[in-house]
Amino acid sequence: MFTSTEQAIKKILLRAKKKGFKMNDIAYAAGIDPAQLSRWNTGKTVPLYSNIVKLEQAVQALIAAKAQA
């Protein structure tokens, strides 16, 4: 069973992956180390709420930029 934090991370990443973005793209856009993003995704570490917000904002920006291209 996933925690709400893990669910949030997985939901954000799934939405980005469905739009064709890779973990490195997402991490770079959010200013997060790709290894750290992987640890969050696997549940090895738990991000601060502010990092979840940063991740969500980055994914929204990537999706918006792709839609305009």
N, C-alpha and C positions, 0 to 999 in steps of 0.2 A: 504494500500500500504506500502511496506517495503522500508526502506532506503537501500542504498548500503551496509552499515555496517551490518544491520540486514540480508540482503541477503547473505553476505559473511559468517556470523556466521551460518546461517541455512544450507548453502551449505556444509560447512566444517563438521558440525555435522551430516548431512544426510549421507554424504559419510562414516563417521566413523560408524554410526549405521547400514548401509547396510553391513558393514564388521563384524558386531556382537559386537561392542563395546558399552558400556553404558556410560552415562554422567559422572559417577564417574571415570571410566577408563580414559576418555579423560581429565577430570579436573586434575586428579592425574598426568598423563603424562606431562601435560602442566604446572604443578605447580600452578594451579589456584584453588581457593576454589570452590567446587561444587555449593554452593549457588550463588556465583558470576556468574558462567557460566550459571546457570539457569536464572538469571536476564538479562544477555545478550541475551539469547535465546528468552526470552519473550519480550524483548525490554524495560524493566523497566530501565535499565541503558545502557550506550554506552561505549564499551571498547576503550582503546587507540589503535591506529594502531599497536603498538608494541605487544600488547596482542593478536591481531588477527593473527599476524605473528607467535607468540609463539604457539598459538592454532593450526594453520596450520602445523607447523613443528612437533608438538607432534602427530597429527593425521597421518602424513606421516610416522613417526617413528613407530607408533603402527601397521600400515598396513604393513610396510616393515618387521617388526619383526614377524608378524603373517604369512606372506608369506614364511619366511625362516623356520618356525617351522614345 
